Amino acid sequence: MPHVAITIIPGRDREAKRALAQKTQAFLVKELGIDPKFVSVSIQDIPLEDWAKSMEQFSEDILFVKPGV
């Protein structure tokens, strides 16, 4: 059961976040060949001034795509 946690800077409304979550879920369903009921997506706003600190929580082992690369 995959869960995708998306962190973004503030500025998107609830509808935009819901659309992003649904598109992310649809992609994983198609890519992994699984039922949508097994995929969850969360979206959390992180203020820009806290972004660097927030990114520190992700170790090299789990951060497969780094920002700016």
Secondary structure, DSSP 8 states (H G I E B T S, - for coil): --EEEEEE-S---HHHHHHHHHHHHHHHHHHHT--GGG-EEEEEE--GGGHHHHHTTS-TTT--S-TT-
